[in-house]
């Protein structure tokens, strides 16, 4: 569960009915929360089906909504579409509207609340002990149960929309009208702990004989999503930057990457790295979201595996600051020669520990490679640092080729999501390269559809590598994901227990490659037998 919200949903059918016509759900989708209650019209033949379909439709569409769409546009489009679908299906199946349901929905993005309702299922905001109704009842008159609007009732629908700001400790309640038929607003405010407590209290009040289906979704705001707070700050994005320019006391010295959005800067005689969003982020919401996510990850990932980073509070532009790490990249180091065996083992452990740390946040680095590993010194000893916060993503979130092609696992080229196993492949390619200065499958260009032929074994290129370490690396870069390490812990165990590592061979390897001693032993036995037979024949 996200630490910013406490989510709950619960419902009971009326009387002794085993199931009701209500449907409800609450979900957290990365950067938004969606809560929804639909009360299927009991007098309609398809009320229950309609409520279930609307809940599923709204959740599915919000989960996959185009990032360029605003919440308001999404609400209007999705409600309009499902209304039209149910209305047309009703006419085709029943020759009249029968797939009918109310709809009440809230969406939280950062500190903004968006909501809409069709029908009379109420939405409340609880703040500082006071309950405020946010929705509007589409009924013939106050207190009436005759709906003037419902999903599926007419070819078009006119939802009631509202927006508001949310505060920490706020609670949002979405309910079916069965709840308000039993509890007044004062009782609801007093018992609004979570959905289960509220609905069970209502049922107990009427001796567990509810007059109508009763459902509730409760969203408690524990904290505001910091990413959205950062996004809503009105800060300009510089289109052009130049050496010598001073921004908030930081003097720009030189760009560190080709796109000139990452700069070496100096303040009071100390060097830092300043990262700016791409110029198009001023107009492209997706580009802005990506930068804010990058800056937020950089700030919150406080571990020695990465450079320290801060987002200054009093900025005049969008950027974040990282510590400047003196050293050279692993790519530059191995351009001269392979690294030592002990250094390779330490590198492998470092990358696995960094990856395990990211996994606590449900994150993966996404672009592990020698260019993103800096070798620096601490207390006179060489250590590694992993850079490029911009590549860090949620695990299982990507099905495209994000990352550097030469380090992507074969299944990533077929649309498989990023995972521990695909990250292990990138770690394995990095180790192979560090020990041999070669790519195991050759250098792969962007947009290329590579063929992964059997790679040379590590010891063919570097005789100093012990057999156990070769086996670890070869298993990490295995083309078949079923034969590769599935989890960081598996690879770490073998790195720390060399005596437990079994020889590892590609499935296509010949028997003489897999076990030459056995082949020679069999050959000796066969030769001996043939010689004996030959001698016996000669003696005759």
Phi, psi and omega in degrees: 000139179294137183291349180276342187222152168241117187248139177210150178210139182199150178205155176228144177281160181288153175050234180253015180297139180287326178222157180247185179264356179281150168226148184202157178191157171217131185223150173250118179245089176056278186247003178225156172245134179237123175239140186209141173226131175235130181251099180300132182295117186296330181280352181266145182294329183250027183299312181295315179300318181297316182297318180295318182292322180293317178300311181296320181296314183293318180295314181299318183287325177289326177297324186248019185295147176301131183296338180282348180277137173285165177297319180299313179297319181296314180302311182297314183296314184291319179294316178300317183293313183290328175298314181295319180299310183293322180297313181294320179294323178299313180296322181290323185268320186247349185067016177196162179293115177229342175272081189239138177201154168280168177213125172228127187218142172232147176229129179249127176228110183064235178259018181250137176248129176239139181212162177204151174212149174229117184107210187233022175280117191282152173236128182237151169245123175259124179215128178053041177082359182248137181257128181236131179277129182256337184271173179233131181278121175270076180230164184297324177203165182302129180086352180281153177253010178271112186281138172267341176218143174203156176292126179092000184279326184217166181299329179236162180220148179238088181294156171267125182250149173210157176224156179196168172264147176250156180235156172304142181081355172296154171229139176248135179237126170244129186220161168275162184289353174296330179290314182286346175286339183252322183245140173273174186296328179293319178292320179299314180300323183286330185252013185278068176270307176202173185297317182298312180300317184294311183292319179296325177295317179297318180295318180297325182298330181250029176058042179055036177229067184298135181286344181208160173305137186229118183225153179210145169237128180238129177241114178261128181270110179269328178201159179272138179299115184296329179298319180288327175299317178297319181296322185280356175291132184274082183240135179286157175250115182296133180276325179228142179230149180216153179300140181093343178292142179246128180233115179052038177090355178260124179266125180285125182262302180200151177286144182260343176229164190296327183283358175059036175247357175238120188237144165280126183230168181223137175219122179054041176081000180248140182269143176221175172244130180245125183247128179249153173290161176296151182305324184291349178296344177294332181243336186261111184295325179296317179297321178293316179301318180297319180292318180296320177297319178298312181297320180294317177297317180301320182288319188272342180276081186266082179214157184291353179288337188236162173295146174291145182218150177221155171246101183304139182290318185258067179268150174259352179216171176275119175190171167221164187244136175238156174293147177269125183256117176285133178156193178233154178286156175299326179300317180292322180296312185278356172292339180269316184191160175295156178277164181292158183300313180299321179294323179295318178296316178297322178297315180300314180297319179301311182295322179291319179294319177297320180292321177294324177296314179298325183297334176299332179261011185060037182240158169227156183291316175087346180207053177288125179193163183302328180293337181259014178241120180256133175262118181229180181242140175223122183054040177078002182245140179286134178225167181252151172227140179257126183241179182081077176292340183293341182269347185292130182221169176290141179296142182068011187272339187249134174241010178256194184262034177301137185118186180262124190310319185294347183246006180274136176295150182308322183292338177294331178285348178256012176093007179290148180286161177288140187207179174303317183296319180288329175292322177297323176301314179297321176297317180297317178297320179298317179292317178303315181293320181294329182270339186234345188068011181241156170277138180294328182242021181079165179282129184254129181274155176304143178069007177276143173258093189285157169252125184267092178278161183301123182282159173293146176289152185302319184289343174291334183255340181211099184294342183285343183287126179293155183301321183295321180290322175302316181298320179297314182294317182294325177290324180295328182259017180302133181293324180274114184299335180291338180258356179271159172304134179269333185225150179304321184298326179295314181291321179296321180300315182290327177295327183266356177226069183305327182292344180269351186283124177270148178305137184240129181229149172298145182300331182276359181293145180285166180297323181293330176286322183289316184211077182301325181298319180294319180298313180296324179295313178298319181297321179296317181297314180298317180297318180297315180298316180297320179296319178298315179298318180298318179297317179297321179293322180292325181291336177290000000 
